[in-house]
């Protein structure tokens, strides 16, 4: 299989990714046709190494692809990032002698859409798992399951009260067509309306022992996140950077048409400062990742979390300033800026939210446990 050319694909898919988006935005429906488009172009397996049957893309190429298509359809880019960060973590594990190859080969062979709930679960997780013969019976509500309408596999976690070890969390993968799995169809949000980020409901769903990848104490910091966070957040923030760059382009075009307004230059300068901050910060996140060359440690996770907060604030400023530059025209849907602002506001909800990150970073710097 030849190496996938993501840059070429991003350009060729532009019009198709936009098709029908306005109506889906109005009614909040999932961009199912875009997921089929991505699958038909083998993009769900783009990051899987060539020797495993994948596209062989680099991490930086994938981040660039997400940034590009975010300008055409931000919801599709974000739901794709949610799938890809799970695949990227499997690549990292495989490169470092841990289990991951089996998942990568499955993704290369069938391109299943992986649906993660880690952002909402974070360290403490939710739900209740009961030990039964051969596995666990899991009951839980898992919100923000992006891409779930077309998903095949849920990658999630649940609380489990071990009779000897006490409060634990199990991490598992579960086919979304399993008995006891259903969808709430509750995704009616302010922004990112085409992501299908509905709640997945587990009602006594059976999770086999073999499907549990990790069991860990619920209390305290979990090193698992040192593998996940450096793979997830640079991709996620690349999506929001793509939206910010598109918003800045629209605002600049509006400002150029109103050059007699001397205030515009100040606003444009302020917007471009924020955009530069976002670009530098996301690029620095990619440098820390270093094509899976990062050290999986709490220190690396902290560096990524700090930069996520900085990037989220910067892209939000870009969108707000773009609206200000456009003036009253920015309030109308047809210009597209108000949608970009609504979509960008979602950046703050990816882990960690700003004040939680401040606390995490501050405690770590003071030599204390950042998660209790």
Order of alpha helices (4+ residues) and beta strands (2+ residues): alpha-alpha-alpha-alpha-alpha-alpha-alpha-beta-alpha-beta-beta-beta-beta-beta-beta-beta-alpha-alpha-alpha-alpha-alpha
